[in-house]
Amino acid sequence: MHRLLNQIAISILALIFAVPLVWAAVTSITPAGEMLTRSNPFAVTQPTFANYTEAWRTIPFPVYYWNTLLIVAGVLIVQLLTATLAAYAFARLQFLGQGLLFILFLVQIMIPPDILIFPNYTIMKELHLIDTKWAIMIPFWASSFGIFLLRQTFKQIPYELDEASRVDGCRWWQSLWHVYLPSARPTYVAFALISISTHWSNFMWPLIVTDSVHNRPLTVGIAIFAQSFETGAQWGTVTAATMMVIAPLLIAFFFFQKQFVESFMHAGIK
Amino acid sequence: MTRHLLQAFRRYSWKDNILAYALLFPSLIFLVIFTFYPMIKVLDWSFYESVMNVRHFVGLELYGQVLRDEVFLKVLRNNVLLALVTVPVSILLALYMAVWVNGKLRGRSLIRAAFFYPTLIPMIAIANIWLFIYTPDYGLLDKFLGLFGVDGPSWLGNPSWVLISMMGMLIWKEAGYFMIFFLAGLQSLPKEVYQAAELDGAGPIRKFRTITLPLVMPTTLFVLIIATTNSFKLVDHLYIMTKGGPNNASNLLLYHIYETAFSFWDMGKASVLTVILLVILLVISIFYYGYLDKRIHY
């Protein structure tokens, strides 16, 4: 009995959670004329893609997509490199000040660069990087989160494997490449998914450091676009634009659902 | 044995020290430039007042001004209220969702997806969608309430409702994220204990209270810290939905820093506000790492 009640309760809850997305999807194909007159907000008599073409026409989507892709890739690639090296040092080397450095890196988990928008803006200004994609990317090139995630994985790899590869004549980078990297693949996937979705969504920092169309990511682009509309008639265009921003993430989630959920689980609990 | 000797030997190896610092250097340089240097810089600035590009030392005066500032107190109160409501509600909801999604359930992966997808969507996109949900009369929420003949308040325009509206949206955004952590915690629980409890005739509520709850306590503490800090970090939606208004009724600390620095260009005040936010986050983390849990979860 309680099982049935809970099945019903949880299903209703899931339905409520799904409503905003479903409604946004429906609204995005509703013609402007129907938007305010309809009584059932989920009914569309004449579905149309006009909102999408309108959004595509008014917002420079190709530029924004390209910028976001560049930024996401630029952050991820450097993070993978820096985090791998640092994680190896923390996992397998003994050095002076190890404990202190560990704590210093830990601070970044609690205080990410996003919190320090004001001082970091002036630093970017001093570096003459305002209104460049570099300014959006560089503060995230060190990822304590990635370092700790990888360190934990590296530590679980048997030390004997490392030693065996040394006996075979491998230098440290060769054992890193041949022993550690292949074994840590699931962790890399997990970290990549989290990093991509985080930086795809980032808004405040790119808003502050960019000032032109050719450097803005998607989030800033649609925020500025949405600012110019507030009346119901433009809902269709704004939701269509919003759908275009979240679609890549939702599609990726659809295909990698298991990895996504596991990667977030992986990231939290060790 | 040999391994221990080897490690003891390695401890004094200068080669290892050099290699370790060389490996850490790339991360360290960005960590220093964009986390520690700005922290020190902003602390330094918070003691100076700048008038027409001339800075002069005023000690703690700016702190005094900020702490007496009504807007700041309102913003801080909003942020604390937001945390006090959204953190427990979303954690309880997440735990409930996790317990059932973890068990036998029809349409489990679909339900899990419905809970999880808000986590992935950018805050800006969420704000665009929810702005229309909360629109008076024509919005989804008012249309729904209209079915029951209820006339909803102005969700985002009424100072006494706007924070509540934001709370609802944030709980929706966050609960699925926390559910994932509980799912991970639940999957590591021993099945035998549950079987033993069932043999003893324990009902579902008793099983939850005596087994599940104590065992997910470490996870709960971890989620608690993420939830609390997130309530200070998530502010993007304000840019779209209310700009902190009406009359700062929905304003939050980080957004207030943004307006102070980049709309009012008040450097001294923005620095003081940033320092206060840093102190809040550091206190939460010290409380967590020092007092609640010694283990590192990453």
Interface residues (C-beta under 8 A of the other chain):
Chain A: H2 N6 Q7 I10 S11 L13 A14 L15 F17 A18 V19 P20 L21 W23 A24 T27 M35 L36 S39 P41 L81 T82 A83 L85 A86 Y88 A89 F90 L93 Q94 F95 L96 Q98 L101 L104 F105 L106 V107 Q108 I109 M110 I111 P112 P113 D114 I115 L116 I117 F118 P119 N120 Y121 T122 I123 I138 P139 W141 A142 S143 S144 F145 I147 F148 L149 R151 Q152 Y159 W172 S197 W200 S201 N202 F203 M204 L207 I208 T219 I222 A223 A226 Q227 G232 W235 V238 T239 A241 T242 V245 I246 L249 L250 F253 Q257 F260 V261 F264 M265 H266 A267 G268 I269 K270
Chain B: R3 Q7 R10 R11 S13 D16 N17 L19 A20 Y21 L23 L24 P26 S27 L28 I29 F30 L31 I33 F34 T35 F36 Y37 P38 M39 K41 V42 W45 L93 Y96 M97 W100 V101 L105 R106 G107 S109 L110 I111 R112 A113 A114 F115 F116 Y117 P118 T119 L120 I121 P122 M123 I124 A125 I126 N128 I129 W130 L131 F132 I133 T135 Y138 L140 K143 W172 G176 Y177 I180 F181 L183 A184 G185 Q187 S188 P204 T219 F222 V223 I226 T229 K233 V235 D236 Y239 I240 L254 I257 Y258 A261 F262 M267 A270 S271 T274 L277 L278 L281 L282 I284 S285 Y289 I296 H297 Y298
